[in-house]
Amino acid sequence: MLMRTQFTTIAAIIGLAGGICAYAPRVLADDTDAMTLSQVLDNPSSALHLSPEQQAKVDARRKKFQTDARDISVAKGLSRDQKTTKLAELQKAAIADVKSYLTPDQRTQIDAQQADLLAKAKARDAKINALRARQQAAAADYKAQRQALLQSLTKDQMIKIKALEDDTNAAITKVRQNSALSKADQDTQVGKILQDHDRRQSDLFNADQKATIARMNALDADGEELQRQINLLNPAVIISPKL
């Protein structure tokens, strides 16, 4: 496929563009107990005032958890879902052990801090779900626009668009294979080829089709922006070998 340019190429029309296609549901942690306990234990402001004996037990249990979690992560013969389940069970057991080392007052304190972190996580998840709903709506609209565009293209347009794609790809390949040119010079020439491609492709579409393509490009840009916002809100790690 050509680099994405001003107008959607036929390859992008037949397929799906980046921002819309980038939507991939991620599993949000329903049980953030493990994550929040780790955050509390590692947060200096928690002021749990662990005794030397408690700290030694916590450190030893944390080390054991990390070793066991690492073994599960690299285990062969387990699916991703099976590893996720085993890691979750491992975390729950480690959390129960760590809490058993605490005094009643310390458990009350850590429970309160976990509740606060959990509330913040749920608020974050609600924002992510709202963004995903908008992303799915944009994807549905993109699909409808794509279908309308495909139906509007004549056989003659399809032939000319495909020929233009082939000519442009061939020209780019020729430039990229020219070892006499520096990378910078290649990029400059490829940029000019793509500009010419945009100009020639624009002439192949009628006004209504251009409007549809503009709508598709706008939806694709929206999808990319929504995904960026989701990535900022959503931690990359679902279950991490960390306690």
Backbone as CSV, one residue per row, in Angstrom:
resi,resn,N_x,N_y,N_z,CA_x,CA_y,CA_z,C_x,C_y,C_z
1,MET,0.852,-1.193,0.000,0.000,0.000,0.000,0.882,1.236,0.000
2,LEU,0.436,2.281,-0.646,1.165,3.533,-0.639,1.088,4.185,0.724
3,MET,2.024,5.102,0.943,1.919,5.902,2.156,0.600,6.655,2.121
4,ARG,0.033,6.911,3.281,-1.248,7.606,3.319,-1.066,9.041,2.871
5,THR,-1.854,9.461,1.908,-1.703,10.782,1.338,-3.007,11.549,1.472
6,GLN,-3.122,12.634,0.717,-4.288,13.496,0.858,-5.586,12.744,0.586
7,PHE,-5.587,11.905,-0.435,-6.778,11.143,-0.762,-6.564,9.679,-0.417
8,THR,-7.622,9.028,0.020,-7.544,7.609,0.351,-7.253,6.798,-0.899
9,THR,-6.224,5.940,-0.857,-5.909,5.101,-1.995,-6.926,3.983,-2.096
10,ILE,-6.950,3.309,-3.230,-7.902,2.227,-3.413,-7.627,1.097,-2.427
11,ALA,-6.347,0.909,-2.088,-6.015,-0.130,-1.112,-6.634,0.193,0.242
12,ALA,-6.615,1.477,0.594,-7.211,1.883,1.871,-8.730,1.834,1.800
13,ILE,-9.273,2.104,0.614,-10.723,2.047,0.457,-11.214,0.616,0.645
14,ILE,-10.495,-0.316,0.040,-10.897,-1.713,0.122,-10.612,-2.275,1.508
15,GLY,-9.551,-1.773,2.127,-9.235,-2.205,3.486,-9.815,-1.236,4.483
16,LEU,-9.101,-1.018,5.584,-9.507,-0.028,6.574,-8.283,0.778,6.941
17,ALA,-8.463,2.052,7.211,-7.323,2.911,7.517,-6.883,2.749,8.965
18,GLY,-5.738,3.363,9.281,-5.072,3.101,10.556,-5.838,3.421,11.817
19,GLY,-6.372,4.642,11.931,-6.988,5.042,13.190,-8.223,4.240,13.541
20,ILE,-9.038,3.920,12.542,-10.233,3.128,12.805,-9.849,1.681,13.057
21,CYS,-8.946,1.187,12.222,-8.543,-0.211,12.347,-7.747,-0.438,13.633
22,ALA,-7.201,0.639,14.193,-6.362,0.500,15.386,-7.165,0.064,16.599
23,TYR,-8.505,0.196,16.516,-9.317,-0.185,17.673,-9.206,-1.670,17.946
24,ALA,-8.745,-1.981,19.130,-8.666,-3.372,19.563,-9.033,-3.403,21.032
25,PRO,-10.114,-4.068,21.390,-10.547,-4.068,22.791,-9.446,-4.569,23.708
26,ARG,-9.250,-3.876,24.796,-8.296,-4.323,25.798,-9.063,-4.710,27.047
27,VAL,-8.581,-5.741,27.698,-9.247,-6.192,28.917,-8.825,-5.290,30.062
28,LEU,-9.776,-4.649,30.674,-9.475,-3.828,31.843,-9.553,-4.703,33.079
29,ALA,-8.716,-4.401,34.041,-8.681,-5.222,35.249,-9.939,-4.987,36.066
30,ASP,-10.749,-6.030,36.241,-11.923,-5.920,37.104,-11.502,-5.939,38.567
31,ASP,-10.417,-6.638,38.866,-9.927,-6.744,40.234,-8.559,-6.082,40.292
32,THR,-8.505,-4.854,40.796,-7.251,-4.113,40.846,-6.575,-4.260,42.196
33,ASP,-7.002,-5.244,42.990,-6.470,-5.421,44.338,-4.957,-5.581,44.321
34,ALA,-4.456,-6.415,43.399,-3.017,-6.667,43.351,-2.259,-5.397,43.001
35,MET,-2.760,-4.704,41.993,-2.086,-3.499,41.558,-2.077,-2.450,42.666
36,THR,-3.216,-2.258,43.307,-3.294,-1.201,44.305,-2.505,-1.536,45.559
37,LEU,-2.456,-2.797,45.951,-1.658,-3.175,47.118,-0.189,-2.896,46.836
38,SER,0.251,-3.216,45.620,1.632,-2.939,45.246,1.911,-1.445,45.300
39,GLN,0.958,-0.649,44.793,1.138,0.798,44.809,1.234,1.322,46.246
40,VAL,0.395,0.787,47.120,0.404,1.248,48.506,1.710,0.865,49.192
41,LEU,2.134,-0.377,49.015,3.361,-0.842,49.666,4.580,-0.072,49.182
42,ASP,4.583,0.317,47.911,5.739,1.000,47.334,5.660,2.517,47.471
43,ASN,4.547,3.012,47.996,4.350,4.454,48.116,4.859,4.943,49.474
44,PRO,5.912,5.779,49.479,6.456,6.266,50.751,5.437,7.008,51.605
45,SER,4.435,7.614,50.958,3.438,8.381,51.712,2.442,7.484,52.425
46,SER,2.488,6.166,52.155,1.559,5.257,52.818,1.805,5.206,54.322
47,ALA,3.076,5.332,54.719,3.446,5.384,56.140,2.832,4.231,56.931
48,LEU,3.013,3.007,56.412,2.520,1.840,57.142,3.407,1.512,58.343
49,HIS,4.625,2.048,58.308,5.563,1.836,59.413,5.731,0.347,59.711
50,LEU,6.140,-0.391,58.682,6.383,-1.809,58.867,7.579,-2.022,59.795
51,SER,7.444,-3.006,60.674,8.562,-3.352,61.546,9.611,-4.077,60.707
52,PRO,10.849,-4.160,61.184,11.878,-4.902,60.433,11.436,-6.329,60.102
53,GLU,10.752,-6.972,61.041,10.282,-8.331,60.812,9.217,-8.356,59.714
54,GLN,8.278,-7.403,59.750,7.245,-7.327,58.722,7.865,-7.050,57.351
55,GLN,8.798,-6.102,57.325,9.430,-5.740,56.061,10.164,-6.922,55.454
56,ALA,10.825,-7.704,56.295,11.545,-8.884,55.810,10.570,-9.892,55.212
57,LYS,9.426,-10.102,55.874,8.430,-11.034,55.365,7.841,-10.548,54.037
58,VAL,7.540,-9.251,53.962,6.985,-8.678,52.733,7.981,-8.827,51.591
59,ASP,9.255,-8.499,51.854,10.282,-8.583,50.812,10.444,-10.021,50.321
60,ALA,10.426,-10.965,51.263,10.582,-12.373,50.882,9.390,-12.845,50.060
61,ARG,8.187,-12.444,50.477,6.977,-12.860,49.743,6.923,-12.204,48.369
62,ARG,7.358,-10.980,48.280,7.396,-10.283,46.995,8.365,-10.997,46.049
63,LYS,9.532,-11.367,46.571,10.532,-12.052,45.748,9.998,-13.391,45.250
64,LYS,9.314,-14.124,46.130,8.739,-15.411,45.730,7.685,-15.218,44.657
65,PHE,6.853,-14.210,44.838,5.811,-13.939,43.844,6.424,-13.625,42.492
66,GLN,7.444,-12.766,42.480,8.069,-12.383,41.219,8.693,-13.586,40.515
67,THR,9.312,-14.473,41.295,9.910,-15.677,40.707,8.832,-16.584,40.128
68,ASP,7.760,-16.811,40.902,6.671,-17.678,40.431,5.986,-17.078,39.203
69,ALA,5.780,-15.761,39.229,5.115,-15.097,38.104,5.966,-15.180,36.848
70,ARG,7.275,-15.039,37.018,8.169,-15.133,35.869,8.126,-16.537,35.265
71,ASP,8.067,-17.538,36.127,7.995,-18.918,35.635,6.721,-19.144,34.832
72,ILE,5.605,-18.580,35.312,4.333,-18.726,34.591,4.391,-17.992,33.255
73,SER,4.974,-16.815,33.257,5.019,-15.993,32.047,5.765,-16.676,30.909
74,VAL,6.794,-17.461,31.244,7.604,-18.101,30.197,7.247,-19.573,30.008
75,ALA,6.245,-20.036,30.771,5.878,-21.458,30.686,5.350,-21.800,29.304
76,LYS,5.814,-22.926,28.776,5.337,-23.398,27.477,4.104,-24.271,27.698
77,GLY,3.244,-24.298,26.705,2.051,-25.125,26.799,0.873,-24.442,27.452
78,LEU,1.040,-23.171,27.876,-0.065,-22.416,28.476,-0.485,-21.308,27.519
79,SER,-1.795,-21.170,27.337,-2.297,-20.089,26.497,-2.178,-18.771,27.249
80,ARG,-2.382,-17.680,26.553,-2.316,-16.368,27.199,-3.381,-16.258,28.290
81,ASP,-4.582,-16.753,27.993,-5.657,-16.699,28.984,-5.324,-17.539,30.215
82,GLN,-4.724,-18.703,29.991,-4.345,-19.558,31.114,-3.270,-18.892,31.972
83,LYS,-2.316,-18.247,31.320,-1.279,-17.535,32.075,-1.888,-16.383,32.875
84,THR,-2.836,-15.658,32.255,-3.499,-14.548,32.939,-4.226,-15.043,34.179
85,THR,-4.936,-16.160,34.039,-5.679,-16.727,35.174,-4.734,-17.149,36.286
86,LYS,-3.649,-17.829,35.928,-2.695,-18.304,36.928,-1.998,-17.142,37.630
87,LEU,-1.687,-16.098,36.879,-1.053,-14.935,37.481,-2.000,-14.232,38.451
88,ALA,-3.280,-14.171,38.068,-4.272,-13.552,38.957,-4.392,-14.342,40.254
89,GLU,-4.430,-15.674,40.150,-4.516,-16.524,41.341,-3.263,-16.360,42.207
90,LEU,-2.119,-16.240,41.547,-0.852,-16.059,42.250,-0.850,-14.741,43.021
91,GLN,-1.383,-13.712,42.398,-1.443,-12.409,43.046,-2.351,-12.441,44.276
92,LYS,-3.499,-13.059,44.117,-4.448,-13.108,45.235,-3.831,-13.818,46.447
93,ALA,-3.111,-14.910,46.180,-2.481,-15.648,47.271,-1.400,-14.809,47.931
94,ALA,-0.623,-14.094,47.115,0.448,-13.258,47.666,-0.127,-12.111,48.484
95,ILE,-1.223,-11.540,47.998,-1.861,-10.435,48.723,-2.363,-10.909,50.087
96,ALA,-2.989,-12.066,50.088,-3.502,-12.607,51.356,-2.362,-12.809,52.354
97,ASP,-1.231,-13.311,51.869,-0.078,-13.520,52.747,0.455,-12.195,53.277
98,VAL,0.596,-11.212,52.372,1.127,-9.912,52.789,0.222,-9.272,53.838
99,LYS,-1.091,-9.332,53.599,-2.018,-8.734,54.573,-1.965,-9.447,55.921
100,SER,-1.635,-10.727,55.913,-1.561,-11.467,57.178,-0.376,-11.015,58.023
101,TYR,0.589,-10.343,57.390,1.744,-9.845,58.129,1.440,-8.520,58.832
102,LEU,0.325,-7.886,58.476,0.016,-6.553,58.987,-0.800,-6.613,60.270
103,THR,-0.715,-5.535,61.026,-1.551,-5.411,62.228,-2.946,-4.986,61.791
104,PRO,-3.952,-5.122,62.655,-5.303,-4.669,62.304,-5.336,-3.214,61.848
105,ASP,-4.608,-2.327,62.549,-4.579,-0.918,62.158,-3.958,-0.735,60.778
106,GLN,-2.902,-1.476,60.497,-2.250,-1.376,59.192,-3.165,-1.885,58.083
107,ARG,-3.905,-2.955,58.359,-4.835,-3.486,57.350,-5.950,-2.483,57.081
108,THR,-6.441,-1.833,58.137,-7.479,-0.807,57.953,-6.952,0.325,57.080
109,GLN,-5.724,0.733,57.357,-5.111,1.824,56.596,-4.920,1.445,55.132
110,ILE,-4.415,0.247,54.899,-4.157,-0.171,53.525,-5.455,-0.422,52.766
111,ASP,-6.482,-0.899,53.453,-7.781,-1.106,52.811,-8.371,0.223,52.351
112,ALA,-8.211,1.258,53.189,-8.734,2.578,52.832,-7.997,3.139,51.618
113,GLN,-6.681,2.951,51.616,-5.904,3.459,50.497,-6.214,2.687,49.215
114,GLN,-6.419,1.370,49.354,-6.794,0.574,48.185,-8.158,0.983,47.645
115,ALA,-9.089,1.286,48.541,-10.423,1.701,48.113,-10.348,2.994,47.301
116,ASP,-9.482,3.906,47.739,-9.320,5.171,47.019,-8.727,4.927,45.635
117,LEU,-7.706,4.073,45.562,-7.085,3.763,44.281,-8.059,3.034,43.354
118,LEU,-8.869,2.143,43.941,-9.838,1.404,43.136,-10.889,2.345,42.551
119,ALA,-11.324,3.329,43.356,-12.300,4.299,42.866,-11.733,5.089,41.689
120,LYS,-10.463,5.458,41.800,-9.824,6.194,40.713,-9.696,5.311,39.473
121,ALA,-9.387,4.019,39.680,-9.266,3.095,38.545,-10.609,2.927,37.840
122,LYS,-11.690,2.841,38.621,-13.020,2.687,38.018,-13.408,3.934,37.238
123,ALA,-13.046,5.103,37.766,-13.339,6.348,37.050,-12.557,6.396,35.734
124,ARG,-11.315,5.925,35.782,-10.506,5.866,34.570,-11.124,4.907,33.557
125,ASP,-11.572,3.740,34.046,-12.181,2.754,33.159,-13.451,3.294,32.509
126,ALA,-14.208,4.090,33.268,-15.429,4.675,32.715,-15.097,5.630,31.569
127,LYS,-14.017,6.398,31.736,-13.589,7.309,30.669,-13.149,6.520,29.442
128,ILE,-12.412,5.426,29.685,-11.939,4.594,28.575,-13.113,3.976,27.828
129,ASN,-14.103,3.478,28.562,-15.278,2.877,27.929,-16.033,3.887,27.081
130,ALA,-16.106,5.138,27.569,-16.792,6.183,26.807,-16.033,6.483,25.512
131,LEU,-14.703,6.522,25.609,-13.890,6.761,24.416,-14.024,5.609,23.422
132,ARG,-14.085,4.391,23.942,-14.229,3.230,23.065,-15.583,3.222,22.371
133,ALA,-16.605,3.675,23.065,-17.928,3.754,22.450,-17.897,4.737,21.277
134,ARG,-17.228,5.859,21.468,-17.089,6.842,20.388,-16.256,6.259,19.242
135,GLN,-15.240,5.488,19.597,-14.381,4.877,18.594,-15.152,3.858,17.758
136,GLN,-15.997,3.067,18.429,-16.807,2.084,17.708,-17.813,2.763,16.794
137,ALA,-18.374,3.878,17.258,-19.317,4.625,16.422,-18.603,5.184,15.187
138,ALA,-17.390,5.675,15.387,-16.612,6.198,14.263,-16.268,5.079,13.288
139,ALA,-15.957,3.903,13.823,-15.624,2.762,12.969,-16.828,2.339,12.132
140,ALA,-18.015,2.361,12.750,-19.228,1.995,12.020,-19.523,3.006,10.915
141,ASP,-19.326,4.291,11.223,-19.547,5.337,10.231,-18.542,5.195,9.093
142,TYR,-17.291,4.919,9.447,-16.243,4.730,8.434,-16.613,3.581,7.496
143,LYS,-17.082,2.482,8.086,-17.464,1.322,7.282,-18.589,1.673,6.317
144,ALA,-19.560,2.457,6.802,-20.682,2.857,5.950,-20.208,3.767,4.819
145,GLN,-19.314,4.699,5.141,-18.779,5.601,4.120,-17.967,4.823,3.088
146,ARG,-17.193,3.866,3.564,-16.377,3.033,2.673,-17.261,2.251,1.703
147,GLN,-18.346,1.683,2.235,-19.261,0.914,1.399,-19.919,1.806,0.350
148,ALA,-20.290,3.007,0.780,-20.918,3.941,-0.160,-19.943,4.338,-1.270
149,LEU,-18.686,4.525,-0.895,-17.688,4.897,-1.889,-17.455,3.765,-2.880
150,LEU,-17.332,2.551,-2.368,-17.124,1.402,-3.249,-18.267,1.255,-4.249
151,GLN,-19.479,1.454,-3.761,-20.649,1.306,-4.627,-20.717,2.408,-5.681
152,SER,-20.117,3.555,-5.376,-20.193,4.689,-6.308,-19.121,4.636,-7.400
153,LEU,-18.070,3.846,-7.172,-16.991,3.785,-8.159,-17.421,3.010,-9.399
154,THR,-17.141,3.595,-10.549,-17.436,2.904,-11.800,-16.299,1.928,-12.117
155,LYS,-16.572,1.010,-13.046,-15.540,0.057,-13.450,-14.346,0.783,-14.042
156,ASP,-14.625,1.820,-14.808,-13.543,2.598,-15.423,-12.690,3.277,-14.350
157,GLN,-13.326,3.804,-13.296,-12.572,4.426,-12.205,-11.689,3.401,-11.496
158,MET,-12.243,2.237,-11.239,-11.479,1.196,-10.556,-10.235,0.809,-11.356
159,ILE,-10.387,0.692,-12.663,-9.257,0.323,-13.518,-8.187,1.414,-13.485
160,LYS,-8.628,2.666,-13.586,-7.676,3.785,-13.595,-6.981,3.946,-12.234
161,ILE,-7.733,3.752,-11.162,-7.153,3.858,-9.814,-6.111,2.771,-9.596
162,LYS,-6.433,1.550,-10.027,-5.497,0.436,-9.868,-4.242,0.673,-10.705
163,ALA,-4.405,1.190,-11.904,-3.257,1.464,-12.767,-2.372,2.537,-12.138
164,LEU,-3.008,3.553,-11.562,-2.248,4.618,-10.906,-1.480,4.065,-9.704
165,GLU,-2.132,3.189,-8.937,-1.461,2.563,-7.798,-0.227,1.790,-8.259
166,ASP,-0.391,1.005,-9.315,0.717,0.193,-9.823,1.862,1.074,-10.317
167,ASP,1.526,2.123,-11.058,2.555,3.022,-11.591,3.316,3.710,-10.455
168,THR,2.579,4.158,-9.459,3.206,4.872,-8.351,4.090,3.948,-7.527
169,ASN,3.593,2.753,-7.234,4.399,1.792,-6.485,5.664,1.418,-7.244
170,ALA,5.550,1.271,-8.555,6.710,0.939,-9.374,7.732,2.072,-9.337
171,ALA,7.246,3.309,-9.413,8.141,4.467,-9.377,8.855,4.567,-8.027
172,ILE,8.122,4.312,-6.951,8.729,4.354,-5.616,9.773,3.251,-5.467
173,THR,9.441,2.051,-5.930,10.380,0.928,-5.850,11.670,1.243,-6.606
174,LYS,11.533,1.857,-7.770,12.702,2.212,-8.572,13.603,3.184,-7.824
175,VAL,12.989,4.153,-7.171,13.768,5.137,-6.404,14.450,4.462,-5.220
176,ARG,13.725,3.623,-4.500,14.278,2.962,-3.315,15.412,1.995,-3.671
177,GLN,15.378,1.462,-4.871,16.407,0.519,-5.281,17.613,1.208,-5.920
178,ASN,17.557,2.517,-6.063,18.655,3.287,-6.654,19.701,3.571,-5.575
179,SER,20.729,2.745,-5.522,21.754,2.875,-4.489,22.623,4.119,-4.668
180,ALA,22.519,4.751,-5.818,23.300,5.966,-6.050,22.720,7.164,-5.304
181,LEU,21.482,7.031,-4.864,20.823,8.122,-4.142,20.959,7.920,-2.637
182,SER,21.148,9.010,-1.922,21.168,8.948,-0.465,19.750,8.745,0.040
183,LYS,19.622,8.372,1.303,18.286,8.179,1.887,17.485,9.464,1.813
184,ALA,18.135,10.591,2.071,17.444,11.884,2.030,16.951,12.198,0.626
185,ASP,17.799,11.917,-0.380,17.395,12.171,-1.767,16.252,11.236,-2.184
186,GLN,16.331,9.982,-1.741,15.242,9.046,-2.027,13.931,9.556,-1.441
187,ASP,13.980,10.007,-0.186,12.769,10.506,0.473,12.195,11.705,-0.276
188,THR,13.079,12.573,-0.761,12.618,13.751,-1.503,11.906,13.346,-2.786
189,GLN,12.503,12.407,-3.508,11.895,11.961,-4.762,10.586,11.211,-4.517
190,VAL,10.567,10.380,-3.480,9.332,9.661,-3.151,8.235,10.655,-2.779
191,GLY,8.594,11.706,-2.047,7.606,12.734,-1.699,6.999,13.378,-2.927
192,LYS,7.826,13.644,-3.919,7.329,14.239,-5.163,6.423,13.261,-5.916
193,ILE,6.806,11.977,-5.899,5.978,10.950,-6.559,4.606,10.878,-5.906
194,LEU,4.581,10.935,-4.587,3.310,10.856,-3.873,2.458,12.102,-4.085
195,GLN,3.114,13.242,-4.194,2.357,14.467,-4.488,1.699,14.372,-5.861
196,ASP,2.456,13.845,-6.820,1.900,13.656,-8.166,0.771,12.634,-8.131
197,HIS,0.932,11.597,-7.314,-0.115,10.583,-7.161,-1.394,11.219,-6.638
198,ASP,-1.266,12.080,-5.619,-2.440,12.744,-5.045,-3.173,13.577,-6.099
199,ARG,-2.379,14.321,-6.856,-2.981,15.195,-7.864,-3.716,14.383,-8.915
200,ARG,-3.077,13.327,-9.407,-3.687,12.497,-10.454,-4.889,11.710,-9.914
201,GLN,-4.778,11.238,-8.682,-5.897,10.475,-8.124,-7.100,11.369,-7.870
202,SER,-6.850,12.588,-7.449,-7.945,13.530,-7.196,-8.787,13.741,-8.441
203,ASP,-8.122,13.741,-9.584,-8.840,13.962,-10.843,-9.749,12.795,-11.208
204,LEU,-9.549,11.631,-10.583,-10.341,10.449,-10.922,-11.685,10.406,-10.194
205,PHE,-11.821,11.198,-9.107,-13.050,11.161,-8.312,-13.952,12.342,-8.634
206,ASN,-15.263,12.099,-8.544,-16.192,13.217,-8.710,-16.361,13.937,-7.371
207,ALA,-17.129,14.999,-7.348,-17.257,15.834,-6.154,-17.834,15.062,-4.971
208,ASP,-18.862,14.267,-5.226,-19.473,13.495,-4.139,-18.496,12.481,-3.559
209,GLN,-17.727,11.850,-4.432,-16.747,10.863,-3.957,-15.644,11.530,-3.142
210,LYS,-15.236,12.717,-3.573,-14.225,13.450,-2.808,-14.739,13.806,-1.417
211,ALA,-16.011,14.156,-1.338,-16.601,14.483,-0.046,-16.633,13.251,0.861
212,THR,-16.950,12.106,0.264,-16.971,10.863,1.040,-15.574,10.521,1.544
213,ILE,-14.577,10.677,0.693,-13.200,10.390,1.080,-12.743,11.331,2.186
214,ALA,-13.127,12.596,2.077,-12.771,13.556,3.127,-13.392,13.140,4.450
215,ARG,-14.624,12.658,4.415,-15.295,12.178,5.621,-14.554,10.965,6.193
216,MET,-14.146,10.044,5.325,-13.411,8.866,5.779,-12.092,9.259,6.445
217,ASN,-11.374,10.195,5.822,-10.105,10.632,6.398,-10.298,11.310,7.745
218,ALA,-11.391,12.079,7.862,-11.679,12.743,9.137,-12.003,11.707,10.214
219,LEU,-12.781,10.690,9.846,-13.115,9.624,10.795,-11.870,8.845,11.212
220,ASP,-10.990,8.624,10.258,-9.757,7.913,10.564,-8.894,8.718,11.533
221,ALA,-8.816,10.021,11.306,-8.056,10.890,12.213,-8.689,10.896,13.605
222,ASP,-10.023,10.915,13.640,-10.718,10.851,14.931,-10.379,9.552,15.655
223,GLY,-10.360,8.448,14.896,-10.040,7.161,15.497,-8.647,7.142,16.097
224,GLU,-7.696,7.737,15.399,-6.326,7.796,15.909,-6.257,8.640,17.179
225,GLU,-6.966,9.749,17.195,-6.948,10.615,18.379,-7.614,9.930,19.568
226,LEU,-8.727,9.237,19.321,-9.392,8.511,20.403,-8.493,7.417,20.950
227,GLN,-7.777,6.722,20.063,-6.861,5.675,20.516,-5.728,6.274,21.332
228,ARG,-5.259,7.440,20.936,-4.200,8.113,21.698,-4.678,8.435,23.106
229,GLN,-5.918,8.931,23.216,-6.468,9.247,24.531,-6.648,7.989,25.377
230,ILE,-7.079,6.902,24.739,-7.237,5.629,25.455,-5.886,5.135,25.964
231,ASN,-4.864,5.234,25.123,-3.538,4.774,25.523,-2.997,5.567,26.704
232,LEU,-3.325,6.846,26.753,-2.864,7.677,27.861,-3.542,7.285,29.168
233,LEU,-4.805,6.841,29.067,-5.565,6.484,30.265,-5.343,5.053,30.705
234,ASN,-5.109,4.178,29.733,-5.092,2.749,30.012,-3.678,2.225,30.186
235,PRO,-3.349,1.662,31.348,-2.011,1.095,31.536,-1.791,-0.043,30.544
236,ALA,-0.556,-0.147,30.060,-0.257,-1.199,29.096,-0.286,-2.580,29.716
237,VAL,-0.017,-2.644,31.017,0.050,-3.941,31.704,-1.299,-4.267,32.324
238,ILE,-1.834,-5.444,31.998,-3.077,-5.901,32.584,-2.772,-6.625,33.891
239,ILE,-1.920,-7.605,33.815,-1.456,-8.297,35.009,0.061,-8.347,34.932
240,SER,0.711,-7.751,35.903,2.160,-7.641,35.872,2.774,-8.457,36.996
241,PRO,3.905,-9.110,36.727,4.596,-9.861,37.787,5.243,-8.913,38.771
242,LYS,4.447,-8.112,39.427,4.954,-7.160,40.384,4.019,-7.127,41.578
243,LEU,4.569,-7.094,42.740,3.755,-7.008,43.949,4.397,-6.027,44.892
